[in-house]
Structure formats: C-alpha cells, structure tokens
C-alpha cells in the first residue's frame, strides 16, 4: 500500500522535507508525528515514527468508530503510536512527539488531568512534560495522509526491518 500526502509526496519524502527545513532535531531517540481525522462517527488516526536522522522506522493508521471529539482523536493517535513503540520494546527510549493540534499540545505541556478520556490519562502519565511539541499542519502531512486514509478505509501498519 502506498500512501501519498496531499502534495503527492511519499511519507519518506514528507519526513525528509520536514527535517530538512523546519525542525530543530532533538537528541531524542525517536521522532513521532501524529494526526487525526474526524467525520461524523468515524475517526482515522495516523502516526509516523522515525529515528532522529529521519529514517522511518514504522508507521501506521487505525480507524475508530464512535462519538469522539477532535481532541480525543488526537490523543488516540498519540496512544496508538506509543503502543506501537511499546510493542517493539522501545517505550523506554527518549521520544519527541509532534502534532498539529495546539490545544492538545498545551494540555500535555500542562500535564492537564482534565482528560475524562482514559487513553489520555494513560499517555499523559507515560510522557515527560516536554515530550509533545506543536508542528504546523503544513509539516505534518505524512501523519495527516495516514489519518485521512484510515478514516476512509481500513487499519494498516508497517515496521521496517
């Protein structure tokens, strides 16, 4: 399966573009890009996990059915990415998460406990206060493409060897 961004670029090309032009590369072991798409009672979430040199380690998308807010959907995307890191025994590594929803980023930064939403509580407890950072929607196109395709189709994930 090939997922392309709205500019027609591959996920790899989008990540290279972001790292080359926009991010101060942290010392983190992994960079995680997440996004969510909500329409009616269907949520698509997408994530791309890279090494700090930009090499894509894995990516995935997942569909949820139900009445979710856009903020809850964004948290689900982070939770799915974190679960994938955990399944690869990498959850103890240093991780920097990028998302384009500023209100959710602010909630993570303040370690807001107002999440009545269970996945939010789990993720907030696992992450350090500076682990989540806002990124412009324009530079989160790889995760956006995955979340849109998840909302419109079926679940998918990929892990590099």
N, C-alpha and C positions, 0 to 999 in steps of 0.2 A: 504494500500500500504506500502510495506517495501522497503526502500532504504538502500543499503549497500555500504560502501566505497570500494575502490579497494583492501583493505586488508580483506574484508568480514565482517567488524565490523558494527554494527548498528550506527546510528547517535549518540545515547546516549553514546555508548562505545567510539566513537571517541572524543567526547567532554570531557569525563572523562579523557581520555588519555592525551589530550592537557593540561587540567587544572592541572593534577597531575604532569606532567613532564616539562612543558615549559613556562607557563605564570606567571608573577608576577601579582597576582589578584588585579585589581584596585578597588577603592572604588565605582566604577560606579554601578548604579542600574542594568544595563543590559550589557551583552557582546554580540556582534553581529558578526557573522562570515559570510562573503560573498565571492562569487566567480562567475565567468562567463566562458562560453564555447562558442567559435565562430567557425562555419564551414560554409563556403560559405555564404549564406544569411539567416542563422538560428542562433539565439543566445539563449542560455539557461542560466538563472541566478538562483542562489540558495542562500538561507540565513538560518541561524540558530540563533535564539535569546534565550539566556539563562539568568538566574539570575547569580549574581556573585559567587554563590555557585555551579554553573554548571548545575542546574536543567533546562532542556529545557522547555521554555515557549511556543514557537511556531517555526515552520519552514515552508519554502515554496520554490516553484520554479515557474518560469514563462518562457514562450517562446516568443521571438520577431522575427518577420520576417523583413528583410531589410538589408541595407548595413551599418553595424556598425563596428567600429574599436574595437580591444580588450579593449582599454582603455574606450571607450564609454560603452561597455558591462559591464565592472567592475563598472562603475558609475551607470548604470541601476540596478545592483544588490544591491548597497547601497540604491538607491532610493526606490526600492521595499521593502527592509527591513524597511526603515524609514517610508514608507507609512503604513506598517503593524503595526508598533509601534503607529503611529498616529491614525489608525483606532481603536486601543484598548485604546485610550486616554493616552498613555504613552510617547508621543513625548516630553513632558516637563521633563522627567526623565533624569538622567545622563547616557549617553550611551558611550561605548567604542566599536569601530568597528575595526575588524581585517580582513585584506585581504592580498593576496599573490602577488599583483602586485605593485612592489616598485615605479614605475613611477607615478601611480595614488596616492599612499600614499604621495609621495613627493609633488604632485600638491595640495593635500588637506592641507598638512602642511604649504605650502607657500600661501595658500588661492588663488591659481592661478585663475585669472579671464579669462584665455585664453579659457575657455570652450565655444565654439560656440554652444555647445550641451546643450539645455535647461534644461534637468534633472540635469546636472552637476551644473549649476548656482543655481538651487533651493536647492540642497543638501548642497553645499558649504555655502550658506547663513544660513542654519539651524544649522550647526555643529560648535563646537568650534575648534580652530586650533589644539588641541592635541587629538581630538576625534577619529582619524583614525591612526592605527598602522599596520606596516608590520608584517606578520607572515609567517613562512616558509610554502611552499606548502605542505610539509610533514605533517604539523599540521593543515592544513585547509581542510582535507579530507571530513569532513561532508558536508561542503558547496560545495566542488568540486563534490561530488556524486550527490547532488541535481541539480547542474548546468548541469552536463552531462546528467542526466535523463530528465531534462526539454528540452534540445536541441533535444533529441531523441524521446520525447513523448509529453505529454500534461501538462498543468498547474496543480499545486496542492499546497495546503497549509494546515497546521494543527495548531490548537491552543489548548493548554492544558486548562483544566477547572480551 
